[in-house]
Amino acid sequence: MLIDEGLELLDDGECARLLGDGEVGRVGITIGGLPVILPVNYAYVDGDVIFRTGEGSKLHAASNRAVMAFEVDGFDTSWRRGWSVLAIGRSAIVDDPGERADLDGRGVMPWAGGPRDAYVRLHPEMLTGRRIVVER
């Protein structure tokens, strides 16, 4: 465990475990040169972050294989504890019918209403995480 000024730096295995346990995160994209952070529900499948979306900024970014950031965290305000995992990588639209059917079976379902039929895959090229260390 590497501690940096009260933060435990998480290894790739712990980052992957935490990603696998989550359901809601935030995707970061660039629109007009400015950062935009949007919430999504997701699944962590075979080392990739998968979410569904409809027409709009996230789908446009993925269709251009844009670099995206994805962040998920957990916290306990009463104990002042928490952790955060950040995945950064190139995005892509999942077009393969067999792969889409597999993802349908894994229950990657959007919470928001409206048509969200496109699957986006973010393959992490950089994975980092931190946990607040509470010293007693």
Summary of the structure (lengths in Angstrom):
residues: 136
radius of gyration: 15.8
end to end distance: 17.1
largest distance: 52.8
contacts: 364
relative contact order: 0.26
helix: 19%
strand: 51%
